[in-house]
Amino acid sequence: MEPLASKIRPKNLEEFVGQTHLVGPGKPLRTAIEKKHIFSFILWGPPGVGKTTLAKIYAGSLGADLYNLSAVSAGKDDIKKIVAAQGGLFAKTKVLFLDEIHRFNKAQQDFLLPYVERGEIVLVGATTENPSFEIISPLLSRCRVFTLASLSKEEMAKILDRTGIKIDSPAKEWLIGMADGDARQAITVLENAMQLYGEITLESLKDTVQNRFLRFDKKGEEHFNTISAFIKSMRANQPDAALYYLARMIASGEDPKFIARRMVVFASEDIGLADPSALNLANNVFRAVETIGMPEAGINLAHGATYLSLAQKNRSAYDAYLAALADAKELGNLPIPLELRNAPTKLMKDLGYHQGYEMYTKSNLLPDELKAKKYYHSK
């Protein structure tokens, strides 16, 4: 039976919810789809935010033949079959949607490269990992990268409404919070709860999530649930829990570099100014994982996880950055104060650029519209 998430999948951009920075009016991916631009690209973002759907909509806009492969199970022979597929006199463009492209090893990516170069295959890759770390430079240079964001609570609510399943506000709010921006996970839980209990209540949803027979694919949601538990354990200063989830990931074959990268991010995001040396340690752990390899690198990961768990936490720098980023996006390029501007020419000097600048001034250097703002709050 076709899963509910597949049944309600949007067929065009008008039905698509989220990623307005990419598919809103005049935005790059919408423009590419509307004008039928043929090019290879990578969709980078968390699970359940529309990567597969956008690939289908894009291929549909081109009238192309869409081939779906997962890098977890696909190999060179699968690529060969797609290239060899005959299209006849009116051969269509071949779009390959390669899910989890970061799981293709270097040799497999090298094999795929010439087909992308020659245009025999239009590649649409989907990844939850930073493409610059996981995709070889020659292939990455031939693809545009679009970064997708987790869905907001409002966007999640719209998607749940489209299922047609009756759900009251407390249950919906809990489900949205549990799914944490992952629409596919929310829809799957909702569908399973309906099949098990015949109605949706807060209790039926919780029971469904806790039912051990409804565990998610280890290469999908379980992967993210475990790394989430690992991060949250370090955040809560609980080294025992952090070490357990670390060991669980290693035992299941998780990429140790993925774990190490998350630790580097955590060192700045959560520990920050409370212990600046934590970033150095996390970077050293990442380097050790690269050079030592498994299984010995597990010792380095355990060392880092324990240190980060016990360290004091201070998110002030990260919170300040997010607040500043929100203003930068909302207000655009506000005029920079004249005294801060570079003045390499006489005209610029005559216009007042750089005049009055003091190296160690105590004057407020924010743009005039933001003088009253204070992003950083010491803790």
Secondary structure, 3 states (H helix, E strand, C coil): CCCHHHHCCCCCCCCCCCCHHHHCCCCHHHHHHHCCCCCCEEEECCCCCCHHHHHHHHHHHHCCEEEEEECCCCCHHHHHHHHHCCCCCCCCCEEEEEECHHHCCHHHHHHHHHHHHCCCCEEEEEECCCHHHHCCHHHHCCCEEEECCCCCHHHHHHHHHHCCCCCCHHHHHHHHHHHCCCHHHHHHHHHHHHHHHCCCCHHHHHHHHHCHHHCCCCCCHHHHHHHHHHHHHHHCCCHHHHHHHHHHHHHCCCCHHHHHHHHHHHHHHHHHHHCCHHHHHHHHHHHHHHHHCCCCHHHHHHHHHHHHHHCCCCCHHHHHHHHHHHHHHHHCCCCCCHHHCCCCCHHHHHCCCCCCCCCCCCCCCCCHHHCCCCCCCCC
